[in-house]
Amino acid sequence: MFGSDDFLPDDFDIETYFANEEKCDEIDQLMQLALDCNAEFQYAKAERFCQRAAELAELLNDVSRLIRARFWLATMQRMQGKRKEALGVFTWLIEVAYDPVLSCNLTEDDLWFVDGGFRNFVEVGRFLPEMRVVDLERVVDRGLAWLSSISRRNWEAGLRLQRGMLWKSQNRKEAALEEMEAALALRRRNVNGPGFMLEAHLWQTADLLQDLKKLGDATKYYQEVTQNCESNRDEQCRAWRGLGQVASKQENWAEAERCMLKALEIAGSIESPSPMCAAYNALGDVYLQQKQITQAINTKIQALHFVRQMEEPEAFYLIYRDFAEIRLHQLKQGNSQRFIPKVKRWLHRALPLAVRLDRQVNSSDRQTEIRALQAECEAVLAGKSIS
């Protein structure tokens, strides 16, 4: 099997060799199980398989298998909203890019996963208020420089999408749109390269187009996702939610509710609280915009249930703000003694989060939003006291 004994070192241990081969096979089997679970959106199960695979790869000092296992481990954590845990692993992947020992013999697949470290560090960091946008932009710049250094500039789409999302969060929407459309064009030209799926580029660009009131263009991108039977459930869910938001802006309430219920149906098949939270939240918005307060409250309560399973300050801020708006609407209808404490309680919860989230992007937009609701509440109370 090994040829002449002359080619084997004197201290060659055949039992150790076979034991290590068995561990390599076990790692590969664990990773296949993890990817099978990922395909079924069973992220918690996939995470356990990846964790065990990473532990074995570290014992063997198998760099390629370790890079792969840790990338997927962090990805499964990210998909469950475990962003702080994922951030540490993505940080390690970035460090691999600059480690003279670890980076010297990286394969094409290894480079794919290291690139994912840069991309996903920014993706995760955007949802952590302690991560400032200017620092995340530096990670994007480092990632792009690294890709240039390894002659992989055709892999830039994912990082450029992230840069566009960072600019969007700073309200630089026109610049963000230009960058995200450039990233989308790159992705279309290199659809099989590393990075986010084409569908992710489509719905995120569509979300920005919707913000810019370019509803027709947004609809085309959302529909490109929903009409592609190969799109995964998470991307489908987001696109249906986007179509529902477009219909709401057009006051087509029946279509808006249909799209949101479709998003909710898909979200129910995904093992993560985030899609369910977003789907219930968006459906609640449809009811709230129509002043269907009972339905809005019941739906927002469902969203709050899933928010509490997540590590996402933005989600908490949005649900607290929405409940404040609902209670403020009820306050205007009468019974001030009942609703005054409820409005103030939700605004009191939302304001510290607004401060944290605004600090991340060097803005005051959320604080202004909450202050405006507080002022509206005080104005309603003043009017009632006069009457």
N, C-alpha and C positions, 0 to 999 in steps of 0.2 A: 504493500500500500504506500509506503513512504520511500521505496527505493532502497538503495544500499544503506546499511547502517553507518557508512562513512560520512553520510550527509547529515546525520543527526548529532547534535551536541551531546557531550558525555553526560550532562545532567538532565537530558530530555526525560520527562515524566509522562509516559503514555496515558496513565490513568488520569492525570490532571488534564491532559489534552482532550480526552474524550469527555471528561466532566464539563470542561468549558464549552465544548461543542454542543453538549446537551443544554447548557444554559443559554447559548445563542439561539438554539431552536426554541427554547421556552420563551425567550424574549420576543422572537418573531411571532410565535403563536399568540402571546399576550397582546402584541400590537395589532394583529389581525382581528382578535376579539374586540379590542378597543375601537377599531375602525368600523367593524360591523355594528357595534352599539351606537357609534356616532351617526351612522347612516340611518339608524332608527330613532335618532334624537334621544337616546338613553345616555345622557351625558354623565350622570353620577356613576353608572356602571363603567362607562368608558374611562372615567378618571381613575377608578381603582385599578383597572388593568394597566393603564399607563404608569401609575405610581409604582406598581410591582416591577414592570419592565425597566423603569428608570433605575430602581434599586439594584437589579441584577446587572444592568449594563455598567453601573458605577463600580460594582464589585469586580467585574471583568476588566475595567478600564478600557471598555470598547467605546471610543469616542463617537463614532458614527451612530451606533445604536443609542447611545446616551443622548445625543443631540436630537435624534428623531423622537425618542420617548418623552423627553422633557418638553419639546415643542408641543406635542399632542396633549401632554398633561396640562400645560398652561392653557391650551386652547379649550380643553374640556372645562377647566376652572372658569375661564372667561365666559363661556357659554352659560354657565350656571350663575353668573354674577359674582363669582369669587375673585374680584379684580385685584385685590391686594396680594393674594397668593400668586396669581398669574403674573403680576408685575415682577416679582422676584425672579421667576424662571425666565421671563423674557429679558430681564437685565443680564442674566447669566449668558444667554444666547448672544447678546450684543458683545459681551466681554470675549466670547470665543473669537469673534471677528478680529480682535486686536491682540489675541494671545499668540505669541510667536511659536509656541509649541503646539497648541491645539489647532491653530489655523494652517499649519504648513502642509498638511496632507488631506485637506477637505475635498470630498467628492462633490460632484454637481448636485446630488441630493442634499448633502450637508449644507452647501451654500444656499439652497432653497430654504432650508429651515432657519438658517442664520438670518437671512433676509426677513423671514417671518418674525424674528425677534425684534427688529427695528420697527416694522409695521405695527405689530400688535402691542408693543410698548406704548406707542402713541395712542392706539385705539383704546387701550385700557386706561391710560393716563387722562384721557379726555373726560372720563367719568369720575375722576378723583380730584376733588377741589383743591387738595394740597399740591397738586401738580400744576404749576403755572404754564400757561400757553406758550410763553416765550421760551421756556425750557424744553417743552415738547417740540417746538419748531427747531431747536438746535439738534434734537435727536433725528428729525427728518433730514436736516442738512447733513448730519454725519452719515446717515444711511445712504443718501444719494451719493455722497463722496465715496463711500465704501463700494457701492455698486460700480461707480466709474473706475475705481482702482482695480476691480476684478473683471473689467470689460463686460459688464452686464447692465448697461444702461437701458436695454430693452425690458428690464424688470422694474422700471421706475413707477409703473402705474399705481401700485398700492400706496407708496409713500406720497405721491403727488395727490392722491385722493385724500390722504390724511391731512396734508397741508391745506387743501381746500376746506376740509371740515374745521380745522383750527381757525382759518380766516372767517368762516361762517360764524363761529362762536364769538368772534370779535366784532361781528356785524359788518365785516368787509365783504358784503354779499356779492357784489359784481366781480371783484377780484377772485372770490372763492368759486364762482360759477365758471369763470375762465379756466381756472386751474383744474376743477373737477371735470369739465368737458374735455380738457387736454388729457387727463388721466383716463377718461372713458375711451377716447380715441386710441390711446396706447393699448388699453386692454383689448379692444376689438381687434387690433393688429396682432396681438400676442395672447390669444385667448387661453392657451394652454400653459402659459408661463406662471411663475409663482405670484401670489398676491390674492386679493379678494376676488370672489367670483364676479363675472360680468354683471350678474343680477344685482349684486351689492352696489356696484357703480351706478347702475340704472336707477334704483330706488332712492339712493342718497342724492343723486343729482336731481331727481324728480322732486324730492322734498324741498330742495333749495329753490327750484323753479316755482314750486307752489308758494313758497315764502315771498317770491318776487312777483306773485300774481300772474305768472305765465302758465295758466292752468291747462291750456291746450297742449303745450309741450310736456308738461308734467304728466298729463294723462297718457300720452304716447309712450313714455318711458315706463310708467307703471304697467300699462297693458302689455308691453313687451315682456315683462316679467311674468304676469299672470297667464299669458297665452303660451308660455314656454313650458311644456309638460315636464322638462328636465330640471326646471328650477326647484331648489329644495324648499322644504316647508317654511323655514324661517323667512327666506326671501319672499315667498308667496304671501305669507302673512303680512309682512311689511308693505308689500305693494297693494294688497287689498285694503289695508288700513289707509294708505295714501289716496286710493281712489275714493274711499268714503269721505275723506277730508275735502277732496276736490268737490264732491257732490254736495257737501255741507255748505261750502262757500258759494255754490250755485243755488242753494236753498232747495235742492232736490232731495227732500228728506227721506222719501221712500228708498231711493237709490243709495243714499248715505247709510241708512240702517241696514240695507241688504249687504252692502260691502263690509260693514263693520261686523255683522254676524258671521259672514264668511271668514273674516280674519280671526274671529273668536273661535270658530270651529277648528281652523287649522292650528291655532295656538294650543288648543287642548290636547293635541297629539305630540307636543314638544315637551321634553322633560326639563323645563326651566321656568322659573316664575316670571321672567322678563316679558316674553311674548303675551302671556295671559294678562299681566299688569297693563301693558300698553294697549291691548285689544279692549279690555274693559274700560280703561280710561278714555279711549277714543269714542267708544259707544256712548259713554256717559256724557261726553262733550256734545254729541248729536242731540241727546235728550235735553241737555242744559240749554243749548241754543234755541230749542223750541219751547223753552219754559215748562217742560214736562218734569217738574221738580221731583216727584216721587220716584219716577224711573231713573232720573239722574242720580239721586241719592243712593238708591239700591245698587246701581251699577258702580258708582264710585266706591261704595263699601266693599264690593268684590275686588276692585282694583287695589284698595288699601290692604286687603288681606295678602295680596301677592307682593306689594311694596315691602311689607314687613319681613318678607323672606329674602330681600335683596340688600346689597351693600351699595346703594346708589342714592346719594343725596339729592340729585336732580329729580328723581322719581318722588322722593318724599316732599320736596319743595312743591312740585306740581300738584300733588294730591292735596296738600295742606292749603295751597292757594285756591284750588277748585272748591274745596269744602267751605272756605271763607266766602267765596262768591255766592255759593248756594245759600248759605245762611244769611248773607247780606240781602239777597233777593227776598228771602222769607221775612227778614226784618222790615223791609219796605212794605210788605203786605199787612203788617200789623203784629201784635203780640211782642212788643219790644222787650218786655221783661224775660221772655223765654229765649229770644234769639241773640240779644246783646252779648251775653257771656260766651255763646257759641262762636259768634263772629270773632270776638276778641281772642278767644283761645286758639283758633286756627291761624289767625294772623300772627299771634305771639310765637307759634311754632314755626311759621314760614319765614319770619324775618331773619333769624340767625343763619338759616340755610341760604337765604338770598345774599347775605353778606359774604359767606364763604364762597358761594358759586361766582358772585361778581368779582371777588378778589382774584380768582383764577384767570379771568379774561380781562382784568383791569377795566371793569365796567361798573355801572351803577343801575343797569336796566331793571334787574329783578327787585332791587331795593325800591326803586321808583314805583314799580308796579304795586308792591305791598303798601308803601306810603300812600299811594293814591286810594287804595281800598280802605285804609285806615281813615283817611280824610273823608271819603264817601260815607263811611260808617258814622263818623262824628257829625257830618252834615245831616244825615237822616235823623240822628238822635236830637240834634238841635231843632230841626223842623218839628219833630214830634213834641218836644217840650214846649215849643211856642204854641202849637195847636192845643 
